[in-house]
Amino acid sequence: MYKRLFEIDPWKIKTQTFDRENKRLMESLTAIGNGYMGMRGMFEEHYTGDSHAGIYLAGIWFPDKTRVGWWKNGYPDYFGKVINATNFIAVDILVDGLLVDIGQDASLMQDFYLELDMKSGLLTRSFVYETQEATVKFTFQRFLSIVTKELSLQKISVEVLRGTPELKFISRLEGNVHNEDANYEEVFWEERSQGFVGDTGFVTNRTITNPFDVPQFSVTCAMANQVSGAALQEETVGPLNVAASFTVPTRLQEVITLEKQVAVVTSRDLPEEEQVAQAQAILAANADKDFAQHLQEQTAAWEKRWQQADVEIKGADDAQQGIRFNLFQLFATYYGEDERLNVGPKGFTGEKYGGATYWDTEACIVPMYLSVTPPSVTRKLLEYRHQQLPEAFINAQRQGLAGALYPMVTFTGIECHNEWEITFEEIHRNGAITHAIYNYTTYTGDTSYLYNEGMEVIVAVARFWADRVHFSKRQQAYMIHGVTGPNEYENNINNNWYTNYTARWLLSYALENLPQANAEIVAKLQVTAAEKAHWQEIIEKMYLPKDDELGIFVQHDTFLDKDLTPVAEMDQSQRPINQHWSWDRILRSCYIKQADVLQGLYFYNDAFTLEEKRRNFDFYEPLTVHESSLSALVHSILAAELSYEEKAVEMYQRTARLDLDNYNNDTEDGLHITSMSGGWLSIVHGFAGMRTTDGLSFKPFCPKDWQGYSFMINYQERLIEVVVDHDSVTLSLKAGPALALKLYHQEVVLKDTVSMVY
């Protein structure tokens, strides 16, 4: 089941239908961002219908108190949450004194059109507005600059089609905003200063005080408005907001425009007392360029990104739209400019999940970004975790454990999530964070991070695992009890296969690489011979549940005791089960939210035979409801490897169009940003069979309903194009030295172009 609001177009998200009932979903799907800030696709003008207006700034958050129910030792002090920031795009519009509001007066509106152009990040909306005295056509355009990160650009055009109406624009900086998830209409911002300097209006707000060791953030927004045929008429200054009013008489067939530039600066980069001057300086530096010139620069900057990252699919426009939408939203969220930032599951598109960093980054973002961005972008994601190693030590200490426990949810490295079964049981994220170091090293060939900062992270996590296990005298094996695996539809289980395997893998990886590490780092870490021997004993005696009769790795100790009714035999009216069943019923069921055992087969792919992958996939996939955004990509890749083409394509479609088609009926809350790498991974790791564990290799096939596909990868200082159709594959070296690689297990040397029929 899916809900498709927008037309299929290879480069655009567009519709001619104003769907009032699904406006929140439309707002999510037309969200824009530039890595520094982002916003949902809410309207600029006044709107009284149901809407979730949201603007979010990277790294700006609030520590919300989380003491709920029976408090337990070790709980986090607060729940970190992204907070809705000043609405700086607001422009009230009056036509002959009538406030334009298509939420209330939809009958006055016709010829609605909405479009997000993924080539440039330009959001465009238009409609014809008709009163008794006049008819005008409104066109709204806006984008967030990836050339000047602090800059928002807007243009509102009003074409007079009938009559000579008087237009009034009231351009606002509205700081009196709320979070959707606020308790009792809680407000997170306090007034600092606002006013005008010349024609430039500004608002400076600061987050309210908090009882924790978290700094208050201040944000300044400054706006410059240019209205054709009118000068600034009135300045209004009030608590948390300012407004600039312009009144314009019109003539028939005349086009009136308002161009609004907003500069946004925060205390992450500047002290509060310097922010107004800096925001004004940014506006002044860009004053000589109009909207069209800024858009030209924006399009050129996006083109550079697309040249390296674009995936072209022939003969399947819905698949094409899906992959480009995913890439666009990912790059609008994070492109590695700031090592203090990471990728939140909702990015800048909503408040769910608190806007914080999860393990999704290492599990899903790193494997893709290695190929489609410069290596420095991914390295910054690794450095982000190294910078937060001191906080990871604190997280482990709060649980009475040695080593480092990286947080499930964080802004600073300190755990800030308030669900016990997620926060303290889903410890497998420690494995994903260290596996990202392995991925980076094998992909780039650069061992400098691994043997320096990376080794500090690896040893710290190894010490955590060595303390978290316990030895079962009865089984003469090391075990890990009381965990939640990747399948969050089971809590407080014992011996999750994936968690146990991940712990064993990390201990092996630590022992393997310690001898090559930087001598100063090794001396600092002081890993003793006894400690190494203990790690080796855990490796050799780690309990990994399996069933020889079924030939599978068992998800956890009691999984096979459940009622193992396949998803296909369920009453489909109960899907998704997380919106129909009680949590108690879900926890007792056999249904798997996302890849669990199969996550391990994907992560540690080269450690398992094809037959082991097949048996486990055949057993677990029929029990999986795919109600996590992270699920489909793993299943698509494994299905492709197993030559299950139909299932691979089905899962590709689900991950690439998860939000565009609202598969899980939850996209109105915001996009699933960290799973948006899934479409790319399904094509490149799945259909093209790319592996980099032991050098570069490919085993491509083309889905039968596609005519072909192509993509570029950045690999060890080379740029390589891969083109696949139903008969052949062609590799072209676009930049860099010759490279030896494998194509269908055959050794080839790529000097310029290599083609092979399959």
N, C-alpha and C positions, 0 to 999 in steps of 0.2 A: 504494500500500500504506500502510495506517495501522493503528495500535493504539489503540483507544479503551477506556479503563478506567472512565470516569465516565459517568453517565447524562446525557441532555440535559435541561437546565433553564435557563430564561432568566436566573436570578439566582444559581444555585448550582452548585458542583462537588460532586457527591455520588455515593456508591456504597454498596451493601450487601454488597460482596464484599471480603474481605481477600485481596489477591493477593500472596502471599509472594514469588513469582518476580519481580514487578515493583514491589517496595516502593520502590526508589530513584526510579522513575518517579512513583509516587504522592507521594513526598516532594517532588519538584520541583513537581508540579502543585498541591500544597497549601501552597506557600511563602507566607509573609506578611511584610510589612515596613511601615515608616512613614517612609522617606526618611532616617532616622537610623541604623536598624539593621534587620536582617531575619533570617529563619531558614527553613530547610527544614521540611517537614512531618514531621519525625521524631517519635517517641513521647516522652512525658514519662517514662513508667515504664521500668524495665529491659527491654532487648530484646536477645537474643543472636543474632537472625537477621541476614542481610545488610542493611546500612543505611548511609546516608551522613548522619550527624548533623552539621549545620552551622549556626552562628550567625555572622553577619558584621556588622561595624560600619563605617559610612561613613567613609572616609578613613583607616582603620587598615590598614596594609600592611607588607610587609617586603621589603627589597632582597636577593633571593636571588642568590648568585654565579652567573654564567652562562658562565664560561670552559669551553667544550666544543670538542673537536676542534682544528682548526688555527685559532688566534686571528688575527683580521685587524685592521688599523688601522681605527679608526672604529667598532668594535663598542661597544655599550653596556657600562657597567661592571657592570651587574646586571640581573636580570630581576625587575621589580616584581610582587609577588603579594599578593592578599588573603589574610589568615590567619584560620583558624577561631578564634573567641573563646570565652570562658568559657560553658559550657553552663549557663545560669541557669534553665532550665525543668525541670531534672531532679528527679523525685520518685520514689523507690523506694516501692513499696507491698507490704505483706505482709498476707495473710489467714490468720489462725491460724498465723502463723510461716512460711507459704509465700510466697516471693517471686513476685509476679505477673510473668510473662514469657511473652507469647503467641508469642514467637519460638521458645521451647523447648517450651511446653506448649499448643500451639494447640488440642489436643483439649478443653481446659478452657474454651474460648471459643466463644460462639455469638452470633447476632444482631448481627454487626458492622455499624457504620454510620459513615461518614466524610463530613463536609460542610464546604465553605468557602462562607460567605455573602458574596457580593461587595458587598452593600449596606453592610456594616459591617466587613468584614475579620475576622469571627469564624470561627475554626476549631473545629469540634466533632467529637468522636469518641466513640462509645459501644460497649459490648459487654457481654454477660452472661458472668459468670465463675462456674463451678460446680466446687466440690470435693466430696469425700465428705460433709463436714459442713455445707456452706453454699453458698448461691447469692446472688451480689450483682450489681448492675448498675453499671458504671462509666460515668460521663460526664465527658469532658475538654473544657474550653473554654479558649481563649486568644486574645488579640489583642495587637497592639502599638499603643499609643495614638498617634493623630495629633493629639490635643489636648495631651498632655504627651509630647514626643518621647522623653524618657529612660525612659519607663515601659512595663513589660511586665505584663500582667494575666492571671492564670490562675485557673481554678476547677475543682476536681475534686470531683464528687459521687458518693457511693457509696450506693446504695439496697439495703437488705437484703431479699432476696426469700425466703430460707429460712435457718433457723438463727439463731444469735446469735454470729457470728464476732468475733474480736478483730482490729481493724484497726491497722496501724502505717504511718505516713507518715514517710519520711525525705526532707526537702526539702533539695536540694543546690545549691551553687554550685560547679561542677566546672571548675576551670581547667586541669586536666591534659588538654588536648585536642591533637589533631594535625591537620595538613592531609592530605588524601588524596594530594596530589602531593608530599609531603615525601620527600626522599631519605634512605634508611637511617634511617627513623623519627625524622627531625630534629624537634626541639621548638623552637618560636619564642617561647615565653613563659618568663620567669623569675619566681620568687616575690619579692614585695615585702612584703606584709603580709596578714593575714587574722585573723578573730576575730569576737567578738560585742560589741556595745554594747547592753546590755539584751537584748531578744529579737531584735535586728536583727543578722543575720549579714552579713559583708562579705568580699570577696576583692579584693585589688589585685595585678594582674600587670603586668609590663612586657615589651616585646619585648626579645629578647636583643641584645647589642651587634652592630654590623655595621661593616665596615671602610670604609664609604662616608660621604659627607656627607649622611646621612639621619638625622633624629632618632629616638630610641627613643620608642615610644608606651607610655603607661601607661593602664590601664583599671581602673575600680573598679565592681564590681557589689555592690549591697546588697539584702537581701531581708527582707520582713516577711511572716510566715505567720499565718493565723488558721484554727484548726481547731475546728469546732463540737463542744462537749462535751469538749475536751481542752486542756490547757496544755502549753507547751514542756517536754518531759521530759528531753531530753539534748542537749547541744551537743558537736559533734565538730569539732575543728580539725586540719587536716593540711596538708601541702605543697600549695599551689595550690588548696585547697578547704576549704569548711566545710559542715556538715550540721546540721539541726535535726530532732529526732525527736519524734513525737507518737504515743501509744498510746491507742486509743479502744475501749472496750467498746461493743457495739451491742445493739439490740433489733430484733425482727422488724418489717419495714416502715419502719424508721427510715431517714432520709437523713442521712448525715454529709458535711460539706463541708470542703474545704481551699481557702482563697483565698490566693493567693501574689502579692504585688506585688514587682517588682524594679525598682530604679532603676539605670541604667547611665550613667556619666559617663567622659569620656576626657580625655587630655592635650591634645587638640585645642582644648578649651575651658577647661580648668582645670589648674593645676599639680598634680602628684601629691599634694602635702601637703594640698591642699584637697578632694580628691575624696571621701573618706569622709564628711566633714561635709556636703558638698553632696548626696551620694546619700541620706544620712539625712534631710536637710531636705526633699528631694523626697518621700520616703516619708511623712514627718510631715505634709506639706501635703496629702497625698491619703488620709490615714488615716481621715478621717471619711466617705469614700465607699466603698461596697462594690462588688463586681464588677458588679452590675446597674446601678448608677448610672454607673459608668465606661462601661459598654457603651452606655447611653443617650446619653451625650455623644459617644461615638465614632460612633454611628449618625447623629447629627445633623450631625457634622462631615463624614462621608462624603457625606451627602445634599446638602450644599452643592456638593461637587465633582461629584456626579452630575447635579445640576440644569443645570450648564453643559455637561457633557461627554457625557452619555449619548446613545447612538445606539439608536433603537428600530426594530427590524425586525419586520414583520408577516408571518406565514405561513412562517417558516423558523427554527425554534427553535435548530437547530444553529448557524446563522449568527449568531443573536442571542447565544447563549452565548459564541461565539468572540470577538465584538467587545467584550463586557463583560469577559471574562476578560483580554483585552489591556489595556483601559483600567485595570482594577483593578491589574494587576501593574505597569504603568507608573507610576501614581500612588503605589503602595506603594514604588517605588524612588526616584522623584524628583518633587518638587513645588516646587522652586525656593526652598526656605527658606534655603539656604546656598550662596553663590556660590563657595565653595571646592570644591564637589562637582560631579560630572558623572554621566553615566549609563553604567554598565558593561554590556557585552553580556550578562552573566549576572546583573546586579543583585546581590541578596542570596541567590541561589538555588543557587550552586555556585562552584567554584574555577577552572573552566576559563576560559581567556583572562586569568587573573591578576586578575580583578575590576577591571581598569583601564579607562581611557577610550580609545575608538577613534574613527575618523571617522564611525562609525554615528550619533553624536549629531547632527552637522550635516546628514548626508544624510537621516536618517529622523525624528529626534525633533523638531528645530526646525520643520519644515513642519506638524506636527500640533499641537505645543504652542502655536504662534501662535494657533490657533483655539480651543483648549479650556481655556486657562489665562490668567490675567492677563498682559499684556505684560511685566511685570517678571520673570516666570518665565523667559521666553525670553531676555530681556536678560541675565539672570545667566549663561546659558550662553555668551553672547558675551563677557561680562566675564571669565569663567573663562579663555578663550583669551587675552584681552588681558593678563591678569595673568601669563600664562606666556610672553609674548613674549620676555623676556630668555633664557629657556631654549631657545626656538625658534632664536634666534641661535646659541646654543652647538651645537645639533644640526647646523645648516648648517656651522658652522666646523669641526666634527669631520670633515666630508666634504670640507673644502677649498673650500667654496662660500660665496658672499655671501648676504646676506639671511637670511630665517628659514625653517627647515624645521620645521613642526609635527610632533610625534611620531605614529607609528602607534599606540603604546601608551604610556600614561603615568599617573602619579599627580601629578607635580609640574611637568610640562612637558618634562622630560628624557626622551629616548627610553629605554625599558626593556624592549625586546623583543629576543629573541636569534636570530631567523631573518633572515638577510641579505635574502632575496628579498622579505620582508614589510617589514622595518624600513627599508631604504634604497632599495628599488626601487619600493615602492608609494607613490610621492610624490604621486600624484593627490589624497591627503588634503588637501594644501595648498589645492587648489581647492575642496573641499567646505567647508572651514573659512571661506574667504572668501565662498563662495556663500551661506552662512548669513547673512552681513551683508546681502547683496542681498535675501534672502528677508525678513528682519526689516524692512528699510527699505520695500520695496514693499508689504508686508502692513500694517504699522502706519501708514505715512505719516510716521513719525518719523525725521528725518535726523540727529538730534543725535548718535547713536552713529557713524554713517557718517562724518560730517565731523569727528569728534574722534578718539576711541580707535580706531575702525574704520579710519581712514585710515592710522594707524601700522601696523596689521596688514597692510592691503592693499599698502602700499608695500614693506614688508619681504618679503612673499611675492613681489611683482613682481620685486624684486631677485634673489630666489632663482631664479625662472624664467629671468630674463635671463642668469644665469650658468650655469644647468644646460643650456640649449640649446647646440647647436653649429651652425656654418654649413657646409653641404655645398657645396663648390665645384662638384662634379660636377652636383648637382641644383639649385644656386643657390637653396637653401631652408634654413630653420632646422629642425633635427631634435632629437629627444630619444631617445637610445639607452639601453639597459640598464635597462628598467623592468619592473614588474609592474602591469598594469592592474587594474581591479576584478575581472576574471576571474583568480582566484588559481590556476587550473589551467594557467597559462602563466607562466613566469618568465624574466627577463632577455631580454625581447623589445625590438625597436626600433620606434619610432614607433607606439606605441599611440594609436589615433585619439582616444580619450577623453582621455588625458593631454595630448596635443598641443593638442586643442581647448580644454581647460580652461585651459592656460597662456595661450593666445591670448586667451581671454575675460577672464581676470583682468587682463592687461596693458591691454586695452581699458577695462575697468571702472576701473582706476586712473587712466588718462589722462582719462577722462570726468568723474571726480569730484574730481580734484585742484583744479581752479579754484574749486570751491565750498567747499572744506574750510576749517576754522578757520585763520586767518592764522598764529597761533602754531604750530600743528601743521605747516603748510606750511614755515614758516621752520626749524623743528626738523628736518624731514626732509631739506631741502636737495636736492630732486630737480632736477638740472641740466637745461638745455635739451638738452645732448648725450645725457643719459640718456633723456629723453623721446623724442628722435629715434630712439635705438636700440630702445626699446620699440615704437615705431611700425613700424620696419623689420621687427622680429620678427613683429608682427601681420600685416603685408602679405605676408611671405615664409614663414610657418609651413607646414611640410609636413603635409598632412592626407590620408592614404592613402584612395583611393577606387577603385572599379571602375565605369567608365561602362557596360560591357556589362550588368552585373548591377544597376546603379543603386544601389549601396550604398557606405557608408563602410566601409573595410576595417579590421578590428579591429587588425591590425598588419601589418608588411611582408610576412611570409611565411604569413599565416593561410590564404590561399586555396590554398597548396601542400599542405595537409593532406588526409587522407582524410575527406571531408565526408559521412560517413554519419549520417543523422538518428538522434536518440535512439530514435525509434519502431521502428527496424530493429535495435536492439541486443538482445542476450539480456537480458531483463529480470531474470533471476536475478542479474545482475551489478550491479544497482542496490542502494544507492547505490555508485557506483564508488569513492568514497573509502574504502569499507570492504571492497572486493574487489580492487582493482587496486593494483599498485605505483605509487609516485609517479612513477617514470620513465615508465610507460605512460600515466599521466594527462597528464603534461606534453607528451607527443608526440601526444596525441589532439586531436581538434577540439572536444571537449566543454567547454562553458562552464559554470562554476560558478554564475555570477550575471550579471545584466545588465551589459554592458560598453559597447559602442556604444550600446545602448538606454538605459543610465544617462545618457548625454549627451543623448539625445533627450528624456528626462524632465526633467533639470535645466534645459536650455536650450530648453524646449519651443517657445517662440514664434519661435525662429530657424529652424525647419524647416517645410517644407510637409507637408501630410497625406500626399502621395504618397511623400515621402522617408521618413516614419515607417513607412508601410505596407511599402515595399520592404525596409527594414532589419528590421522586425519579422518579416516573412515569411521572411527568410533566417536570422536568428539564433535566433529562439525555438525552432525545431525542433532546434537543436543544443545547447540549454540543458538541463542536468540539474537545475537549481534546488536544488543541494546547499548553497547558502548561504541563511541565513534572510532575507537582504536581497533575494533575487531576485524572489520572487513579487509583491511590491507594485508594483515598477516595471512588470512585465509586465501586471499587472491594470489599471493606470492607462492604459497605452498601448493595450491591447486594447480597453478601454472607449471611448477616443477614436476608435479605428478601427472601432467598431461590431462588434467581435468579441465579442458578448455571452457566448457559451458559454465562451470562453477567459478572459474577464474574470472571470466568476463562479468558474470553476475555480481561477484564481489567487487570487481573494479567499478562497475556502475554504481554500486551502493556507496563505496567510499568516495568516488569522484563527485557524485551528485547527492551526497548525504544531506546537505543543506538545501541545495537548489530544488530538490524534490521532497525535502522535509520527511525523510524516511522514518525518523523516530519521534515525529510529532512534538519537537521541542526546540526548533530553530528560532521561534519567536523570542526566546530568551537570549539569543546571540548565536553566532556561528561557532562551529567546532574547529577552531583554528589549528590546534596542534595535530589533529588527524588529517589535515588537508594535504599533508605530504603523501597520504595514502594512495592517491591516484597516480602520482609520479612513481612511487615505489612499486605499485602494482604493474605498471608498464615496464619500467627499467629493470627492477629486480625480478619481476614476474614474467611478463611476456618476452622480454629480451634476455632473461636469464643471466643478468650481469652479476658476477661475484668478484670480490677483491681480496679474499682471505689469502690466497696464494697466487698473487699476481692478478692481472685483469683477464677476465674470460666472459664469453657470451654464448648463449644457446637460444637464439631468438625463434619465435614463431609469430605469425600474424593471425589474430582472431578472424574467423571465417566471415563475420559480418562487417569487418573493416576492409578497406582496400589497401591500407598500409599505414605506417607511422614512422616518425623520425624524431630524434632528440639529440641534444649535445651534452657531453659531460666534460668537466674539467678534471683531469686525472694526472697527477704528478707532473705539473708544468706542461701538460699537453691539452689541447682542445680537440676533442674527437666527436665527429658526427656519425650517428648510427641511423641507417635507413633500412627498413624492413618492409617487404611485401610478401605475397603468398608463395613466391618461388625462391627468393634470394634475400641475402643481407649484404649491405655494403658499408664498410667502415672507411671514413675519410679523416686523415690527419690534417686539421685546419691550422694548428700551430704547435710548435715544440719539436723535439727530436724524435727519431724513429723509436718504435716500441715493440717489444716482443709480447705477444698475448696469445690466448687460446680462443679459437672459434670452433664450437662443437668438438671440443677436446683436441683439435688439431692446432699445432704450433704454427703461428704466422708472425711475420714481421711487418708492422704497419709503418711504411715510409711515406706513402701518399694516400693510395686507395687500395683496399682489398675487398673483393667480392667473392661470395660463395653461394652456390645453389644448394638448397636443402630439401 
